[in-house]
């Protein structure tokens, strides 16, 4: 498990004032894929934030990616995002 990387993601995404935030390490599902061979991680993020209110999916994802852009492609190779606006 990539605990340090998970904590780094949580820290970065806290800028979106999430009401809910779940970071899931899915690296074990990608063993042997490009990126993971070099030690990079695969994560899934489920986040609920008031900052996503009124935004389309692409715009919400862009907010997330803007906060972690410097971590890709290493130490994070892939990031699956499930972003929802707080209601």
C-alpha positions in Angstrom: 0.0 0.0 0.0 1.2 3.5 -0.9 0.3 5.2 2.4 2.6 8.2 1.8 1.2 8.8 -1.7 -2.4 8.4 -0.4 -1.7 11.0 2.3 -0.2 13.4 -0.3 -3.3 13.1 -2.4 -5.5 13.8 0.6 -3.4 16.8 1.5 -3.6 18.2 -2.0 -7.3 17.6 -2.4 -8.1 19.2 0.9 -7.8 22.5 -1.0 -11.3 21.6 -2.5 -12.8 21.7 1.0 -14.3 18.2 0.5 -17.2 17.0 2.6 -16.2 13.5 1.7 -12.9 12.2 0.4 -11.9 8.6 -0.2 -8.6 7.7 -1.7 -8.3 4.0 -2.9 -5.0 2.4 -3.9 -5.7 0.3 -7.0 -2.1 -0.3 -7.9 -2.4 -4.0 -7.2 -4.9 -4.2 -10.1 -2.4 -2.8 -12.6 0.8 -4.9 -11.8 2.7 -5.3 -15.0 1.2 -2.3 -16.8 3.3 0.6 -18.1 3.9 3.0 -15.2 3.5 0.5 -12.5 6.7 -1.3 -13.8 8.5 1.9 -12.8 7.0 2.0 -9.4 4.2 4.5 -10.0 0.8 4.1 -8.4 -2.8 3.9 -9.6 -5.5 5.5 -7.4 -9.2 6.1 -7.4 -10.5 9.2 -5.7 -14.1 9.7 -4.6 -14.7 13.3 -3.6 -17.8 15.4 -2.7 -17.2 19.1 -2.6 -19.2 22.3 -2.8 -16.6 23.6 -5.3 -18.0 21.3 -7.9 -21.5 22.9 -7.7 -22.6 23.9 -11.2 -19.6 22.4 -13.0 -19.7 19.8 -15.6 -17.8 16.6 -15.0 -14.8 17.7 -17.1 -14.5 20.9 -15.2 -14.7 19.1 -11.8 -12.0 16.6 -12.9 -9.8 19.5 -14.1 -9.9 21.0 -10.6 -8.7 17.8 -9.2 -6.0 17.3 -11.9 -4.7 20.9 -11.4 -3.9 20.1 -7.8 -1.9 16.9 -8.6 -0.5 17.6 -12.0 3.1 17.7 -10.7 2.7 14.1 -9.3 1.9 12.6 -12.7 3.2 10.5 -14.3 5.4 9.8 -11.3 4.8 8.9 -8.5 1.1 8.6 -9.7 0.6 7.0 -13.0 -3.2 7.0 -13.1 -6.0 8.6 -11.2 -9.6 7.7 -11.6 -11.9 10.4 -10.3 -15.5 10.2 -9.1 -16.4 13.9 -8.3 -19.8 15.0 -7.0 -21.1 18.4 -6.0 -22.2 18.7 -2.4 -26.0 19.2 -2.3 
